Amino acid sequence: DCPGKEGVGGKKRNLSLLRSKLYIGERRRTEPVVESTTSAGDHGTLRRSQSDRTEYSQKLQEKMAPQAGSSTSATSPHEDEEQVSRCMMARRVKIIAELIQTEKDYISDLDLCIREVIQPLRNKQIARFDVDGLFSNIELVHQVSAKLLSLLEEATTDVEPPMQIIGEVFLQIKGPLEDTYKIYCYRHDDAHTMLESYEKDEELKQHLRDCVQSLK
């Protein structure tokens, strides 16, 4: 006999249905781009088959496309999806290019340091100057960085942008990177203390100045 009672119940049912739809939509947005189908230790193959790359590309495009019904512009939803997809793919391409260029610059700096500082100091065989203690395992850092760059270039050269699989590169070289930088970081404080002591010795300080001047 209560007026509006049926309307309230209908609203509650509609609210429950809306929550269910929102939950499903949230799950879709939080799902990974590509499900992992690679077992541990099987990250060595960077160049996948064409079918694998096509599937990866399709899932990447789907992930980058906006949810249906989210468009408020005058263009059609399909056109909006394509535009967003193109923009995000262009951004991804720029990020990968910047990553590779940064690694190239880093290796170039390491080359200079080894060639113009470390090797000359070793050749001088200066008493009281511990070259290996000061520069730690920087030559090994150079080697693992060069390997990383090589893998990145292999994964991107002559490969269409949607099919460039960068994550597997880092999974493959994760172990060597961790082992190398663990040593470098562990010795960093000792190397810094050693450098401070060398800068208090005029003779040793002059050798360091010569190296810096050579770098310039």
Secondary structure, 3 states (H helix, E strand, C coil): CCCCHHHHHHHHHHHHHHHHHHHHHHHHHHCCCCCCCCCCCCCCCCCCCHHHHHHHHHHHHHHHCCCCCCCCCCCCHHHHHHHHHHHHHHHHHHHHHHHHHHHHHHHHHHHHHHHHHHHHHHHHCCCCCCHHHHHCCHHHHHHHHHHHHHHHHHHHCCCCHHHCCCHHHHHHHHHHHHHHHHHHHHCHHHHHHHHHHHHCCHHHHHHHHHHHHHHC
